């Protein structure tokens, strides 16, 4: 199901059929380093994660993380971008990740702008957050380019890693 389109991307909801792509994406070195090792190393675990995460969020929140398809390459998946509401954070937050071969090509910015537009117009979100590791310079740069500003350090997960929380009031 198409959620949005940009100049180069089709943004769709994940389905359990996306498990092989999802497993590849979350097991890339940068994903593991900056976002975390989800310990999802089988198609069955990836399908379960999609059901318990993506599909549950779509049903309960109306939004979630989406699959990014490259229009000019037979709709091949390049990454993910979307929104989630984490239990230990007061704001819904924006997140993104690309396969290594598609990093640095502007897809994060392009998809994030579309997601922020959805957040404002469709989901009526008033303020958005984004969290990232302090050593993830590329993510910080993108978050700041989107107009979010640093607010504080947070520890939203059990691993006790301190992350940076950025936020922006949406119009």
N, C-alpha and C positions, 0 to 999 in steps of 0.2 A: 504494500500500500504506500503510495507516494504521499509524503508529508509536505515537501517543498522542492523547488528546483532553483538552481543558481545558473550562472552562465555556463559552468563546466560540470556541475554535479546534479545528480538526482538523489534526494534524501528520502529514504524509505524506512519503514518499521522493520525491525528484525523479525525473522521467523525461525523456528527450530531448524529449518533447512540451511540456515546460515551458520550452523555450528562449525564446519571446517574453517571458514573464513574467520569467525570469532576466535576460535582456538589459535589460529596463526597470529592474529593481531595481538592477543593478550599475552602471547609467549615471545614477543619480540624483545630483544635486549633492553631497549629504552622503556618499553611498557613495564617490564619487570623492575628496572632500576628506579624509575620515577613514580610509577603508579602502584606497583606491587605485584608479587607473584601470587596469582590466584589459584595455583595448583590445579589448573584445569588442563589435563594432558590426554584426554580421550574425547572422542566425538560425543559419547554419552554424557560426560561431565559438562561439556560445552552446551549440549542441548538442555540439560537440567538448569544450568546457569541462566540461559536465555529465558526459560520458562519462569524461574523464580525471581529473575531480575527484570529484564526488559518487558516481557509480556505482563507480568504482575504490575509493573509501573504504568504501562499503557492503560491497563484496566482500572487501577486505583487512583492514579494521579492525572491521567489524561495525556501524560508526556513521559519521555524516557530518553534513552540513548538510541540513536538512529544509525543506519548503515549508509555510507556515502558511496555512490556509484559514479564512476567517471563516464560522462555522456559519450565522449569521442572514442572510447575504447571498448565498444560492445558492452557497456554498463558493468565493467569490472569493479569489484569493491576495492576501495582505497583506504578506508578508515571508518571512524565513527565520530559522531558529535551529538551532543544532546544535553538534556537536563535531568537532574535527579534531585530528590529531597532526602538528604541523609539524616538519620535519627539524631545525631549529635551536633548538627548545624542548624541555625535558625532560618537560614535562607535556602531556597532552591539553588543548586549550583550547576554551572556550565562545565562540561568536560569534553575533551577531544583527544584523539589518538590516530596516528596514520601508520600504515605499513612503511617500513624503512625506505622503500623505493619511491614513495610519494611524499616524504617529508621535505620541507623547505620549498614547496611549490605553490604555497598560498592557499592550499585547500582548507587548512585549519581556520584561517581568517574568513575565507569565503563561506564556509559552512557555519561558522560561529555567528556571523552576521545574520544569516537566515534563521538560525535558531533563536537569536535574540529578538528578531522581528516576530517570530511565533510566540515567544514568551510574553511579549507586550500585547500583541493583537489578538492572539487566539487563547492563550492561557491566562491572560490578565494578571501576570506577575508584576508586582510593583518594584521589587528590588531583587537583584540577582547576585549571586556570589560565584567565586571560582577559587579552588584550592590547588596549590602546587607545592612541590618540594622546593626549598630555598636554593638548591643547586641546579634547578631546571631552568636555565637561562632562556631557552627558546620558548618555553611555556609562559614564563613571566613576561617576556617581550610581547607575545601575542595577546595575553590578557590585558596588558597595559594599552596595546594598540586598539583594543575593543572599548577602551574608556573606563575599565575597572581600576580602582585604586586600592592600594594596600590598606588593610584595616588593622589586622592583628595576627598573631600566631595562634594556631589551634591544634588540638590533638583529637581528631575525629575518629580515629581507628584504634583498635586494641594494641597495635604494635608500638604505640607511644611515639611514633615519629612526629616531630613538630612540623607542621605545614604552614604555609602563608595563606591567609584568607584575603582575597580581594573582593570588592563589591561595587555595585553601581545601581543607582536608582534609575528605573526605566520610565519612559514617558508614556 
